[in-house]
Amino acid sequence: MAFPQRLNLSQKETAALRALHRLLTNIKHSTLGLKDTDLFAQNQILKNRIPHFLRFLWILGLFGNLKIEDETHLVVDAKTYIDNRGSEKTLAKWPFVKDVIIKILTEFGVHCKRVMLKGIKEKDLTTPGGIMRSKGWTIMMTFDENAGGIDALKALQIYAKKLDEKHGKKAFRYFQNVNMQVLS
């Protein structure tokens, strides 16, 4: 969906939202690390992956807390992350999140990492099958300048919260379609 033409926002806010729109659109129309997406099987994998990437960003945008420390980032705790995966159950599998979601988002300038809480051991973060437990870790996300930087990170929060306020349970559907009309 096209970026809204008329926003009653400052030039800086509009630029941040435009950068976020570009980022989300690029992710949505990307091959997400897959080759030969013109083949039916690869195309089906791609169609299944896109909601996972967008849900991951949705969770961090809607539920993330903005932290300003050495670098500005959004942080989501384990329970919040696990409880808000929606129908994207694969987002609970750490190997998928680490090797697919986080790795490919880096190519778009979105940098994420899982951080262990103090007193927690690595082996306690996941089940033996690689499923993420709902305690003992957080996920941090930053945007580099290619993705719009700190302003686009803040815009992600604003956009997700406005969608949630206006559309409730249907908000993620608007997010998936990169529909920013809620901002006008």
N, C-alpha and C positions, 0 to 999 in steps of 0.2 A: 504494500500500500504506500502511496506517495506521502511524503512529509507534508504536514499541514501548512497551508500558505499563510494564514493569518493567526499569529500568536500574539497575545498581549503580554509579552515577556521582554526582558532586556535583551540586548544584542548578545551578551555573554551567555545567558540562559538558552537562548535560541540556538546559538552555536553549539553548546553542549548537547542539547537534545538532537540537533542535526547529526552530530558525530555519533551519538548513540544509535540513531535511526540507521545511519550508514553501517555501523558495526553489526547490528542485528540483521539487517538486510543481507550483508555480505555473508554472515554465518548461515542464514536461511537458504541462500542460493549457492553455497559452496558445495564441493564434493566431500568435505569433511574428512579428508585424508584417504578417501576411497579412489581406486582406479577403475577405469572402464565402467563408469556409471551409466553408460548407454546400454549395457547388458541388463537384462531383466533382473537377475538375482542381485547384482550390485545396486541397481536402482531401488530395489525393495529394502535393502540394508540401509541405504541412504535415507529413504523415507522414514524408516524406523528410528534412525539416529537423530534426525533434526529435532524432534520433540524432547529428546534427552538433553541435548545441548541447551535448548531454550528453557527447559524446566530448571536446569542447573543455574542458569543466569537469573531466572525468575525467583528462585529460592533466595539467592544471595541479594537480589535487588529488593525484594519485599520484606524479608526477615533479617537481613544483615544490619549490623550496627556499624556505623561509620566510626572508625578509630583513626585518630591523627597522632601518630607517634613518629618514628623515623621516616615512615612513608604512610600516606593515607591509604587505608584499605577498608573493605567491608569484611565483617567477621560474622559467621553463623556457627552456633554451637551444634554439637552432634545430634542432640535430640530434636531440635528444630529442623535440621536438615533431613533427618530420617523421617520425621512425621509429615513432611510436606512434599514428598516425592511424587504425590499423585499416582497416576497409573504407570509411571516410569520406574518400575521396580529395579531395573538394571542399575539405577543410580545408587543402589545400596552395595553394589559389588565394587570393592576397592580397586581391583585390577582394571576394570572397565573405566572407572572414574580417573584413575591415575594415568593409564596408558592410552586412553582414547580422549576423554573429555578434556582433561587438564593439558595434555600434550598438544592437542589440536587447537585449543583456545589460545595457546601461546603464539601460534602463527598469526592470530588476529590482534595480538597486543594485549590479550587478557591473561594475566598471570595469577595462578592459584596455587595454594599449597595447603596441605593438611598439617596442622600443628598439634603435637601431643601436649596435653596438660601436664603440669608438674606431678611427679609421683606415679605416672602411668608408664607402663612398659609397652614397647612396640607390639608384642604378642597379644596384648589385651585390647588392641584397637579393632581387631577383626576376629571373626570366628575362624576356625581352621579352613573353612571353605572360601574365605575371602570376603564374607559379608561384613559390612561396617557395623560396629556396635553403636548404640545410641548414647555413649558417654566416653569421656576421656580424650576428646579431640575437638578442634574447631577447623573450619576452612576459612582461609583468608584469600581475598581477591583484590587485585589492583589492575588498573588500566595504564598502559604506557601511552606516550603521546600519539602513537599511531591509532590508538583506539579512542582518543579524546581526552586522556589523562584524568586527573582528579575531577574536573568538571563533568565529564561524561559519566564517571562513577557515581557522582551525586545525582546526575540526571536519571540514571537507572533507578535509583531509589525513588525519586519523585514520580517518575513514570509508572513504576510498579504500584506505588501506593495510590495514585490517582485511579488507575485501572481497578484496583481492589475496592476502593471506596465506591466507585460508580457501578461496577459490574459484579461484585461479589464473587460467587462461584464460577461465573463465566469469564472472569478477568483474564485468566491464563489464555483462553481462546483468542482474545484480542491481542495479547502479548505475542502469541505465536504468529499472528498475522501482521505483526509490526504495525498495528493500527494505532496511531498517535493522535487521532481526532479528539480524544478525551482532553487533550491539552489546549484545544482552541475554544 
